[in-house]
Amino acid sequence: MGDPIKKITLKDGSVRYRFVIDIGRDPKTNKRRQLTRTHNTKKEARAEYAKIKHQTDEGTFVAPDELTVSDWLDTWLASATIDVEKATAANYTNALLPVRERLGDKKLQEIDEEDIDKLVAWMLTSARKRGGKVGTGLGVRSVGLMLGRLRCALTVAARRNLVLRNVAEYTQIPREARKKAAEEKAKRIPWSADEVKTFVAAIREDRLYAPMLLSLLGMRPAEVCGLRWSEDVNLDAKTIRVNNTRTIVEGEVEEKGPKSEMGKRTLPLPGPVVTALKSFKARQAQEKLAAGTAYLDSGYVVVDEQGAPWKTDKLRRETYKLMAAAKVRKVRPYDARHACLTYLAASGVPDVIVSAWAGHADLSFTKRVYIHPNAEHLQKAADQLDILLG
């Protein structure tokens, strides 16, 4: 075999050293690929030839490619979302939108750690498009979701030898941002038992009394909106079956079962909730008579006066209106779930029952995320210590 390094003379009379080397086959076309390199000295050319040859033999060589970041994200998403729910696929896609905006047109092989650090900084300061003041920073959770998805995409790219390494692997959200987010989260306190009682008393005569009680039972907003009279509610047995959710994905309503088998559960109903549901059902019968043929007999529990089922955003807006009218502290509707589970745990209900009521398979997750002891709960501990130490 002859020397692969060839001496060439350019038009201006200068001398260069060039080689052509096989670098495997194109994964899309299966055609042989070759790479041409030119250097000022034969020593440089020989060193790079040896390096490329070694990497090619080891299967670690990364061939030059014009693939952009957005091109690769399209490819990765198509594969990563094959067996996931529509909502999960949408979350993956949305999490990567900032990456496309800032880095989408760059070649995949050209992005580096500094690019990822700048992307994180931009997201934390001025990337917001909706859900608040445009141009302000996104939350740490949004940045974390982006990094998680981007790392996965780049890990696959590295495995396919499209990039040398995962440049997002060691990127961290700045400590100050994480500290601020933790402080903000700590301020988000679910209602106390007294606040729940105040709210319930204030809305007792409202049309939405029953739906609000369902939320205070610890049901997710999507579970409340997905509840159906005939399939899920048994007022004689005083139970409800949580077996259907009604969510919004990419602006469209999606119905599906709970996330897990533990999420499918039958809950015994407290007396006040049974009474409220009976009253709500009777009221809907009257509304149906009044509307006549214009009534949409959808079969859902939470509907408007014309029978049309609610979406979670409608439930959220109406809940906030009731909070304002009742003059209680504004909390997220989802925090009613936290309030319920905290109350059950603080009342001595065993952990395994609290977790089952919530529809969780992981006891530690329920306690870590949903249980929020407050000063009142801590006082109970102090009272018990009075007995021990007194």
C-alpha positions, 0 to 999 in steps of 0.5 A: 500500500502506498503512502496515503499522504500526497504532496500537492503544489498549488497554483501559487507554487506553495506546497501542501500535503493532502490525504483522502480517507474512508470514514465508513458508510452513510447511515441513511444511504449506506454509501461509502463516505470519504474525507479529504484533508489538507495540511501545511506539513507532511507531519501534520497530515500524517498525524491527523490521518493516523488519528482519524484512522484509529477513531474510524477503526474504533467506531468513535470517529465523528464525521463532519455533518451539516445537520442543524440542532433543529434537524436533529431535534426533529429526528430525536423527537420522532423516536423519543415520543413513539410510545408516550401519551400525547400530553407527554409528547407535547411536553417534550416538544414545548420544553425544547422550543427555547433550544430551537429559538436560540440554537436551532439554526446552528450546526449540531457539531458546532454547539458547545458548553458555552452555548448551553450556559448562555441558553440557560441564562437567557431562559432565566432572564428573558425567554417568557412568551406567555403565562406572564409578562413577555420578556421576563424569565422562565422558572427553574422548572422550565429550564430543568425540563429543557435541560433534561430533554436536551441532554437525552437528545444529545446523548443519542446524538453522541451514541450515533457518532453525530457529535463528539460528546454531550455538551449539555451533560454538565450544565447546571442551573445557577445556585442563586436561581435554584435558591430563589425558586425554592424560596418561592415554592416555600411561599406556596402554602395550601389552605389550612383546615380553617381556610377550607372551612371558610371557603366551603361555608362561603360557597354553600349556596353557589351552583359550583358547590359540589365541584368545589367539594370534589376538588377539596377531596383531593381529586386532580382538576383533570379528574374532576372535569372527567367525572361522569354521572353514569359511569363514575358516580354511585350516589346509592353506594356513596362512592365515586370511581376515578377512571377518566381524566379530561385535559387540554393538550396543545389547545385540544381536549384529550380524554384518557385514563389516570396515569397509573393503575393506582390512579384508578381508584374508587373513593367513598364519599363523605356525607356532605359531598353526597348531599351536594352531588344529589343537589347538583344533579337535581339542578342539572335536571331542571337546567335541562328542562329549561334549555330543551333541545339546546341542552347538550346531554354530555353525561359529565358531572361538571357542566355549564347550564347548557350541559357542555362539559368544562375543561380544566382552564374553565374550572381554574378560572371559576375557582379563582372567582369563587375565592375572590368572592369568598375573600379567602387566600388565592391558591392554585386549584391543584393546591386543594389536593395538597390541602386535602392530603396534608389534612388527612396525614395530620389527622392520623390517617396512615401513610399507605391510605393517604397515598392510595387516596391520592392515587399514588404508587409511591408512599415517599412521593406523596409525603415528599411532595403533597404533605405540608405540615404547618404551625398548627400541626407542629403544635400538636407535636408540642402538645404530645411532648407536654404529656411526655415531659410534664 
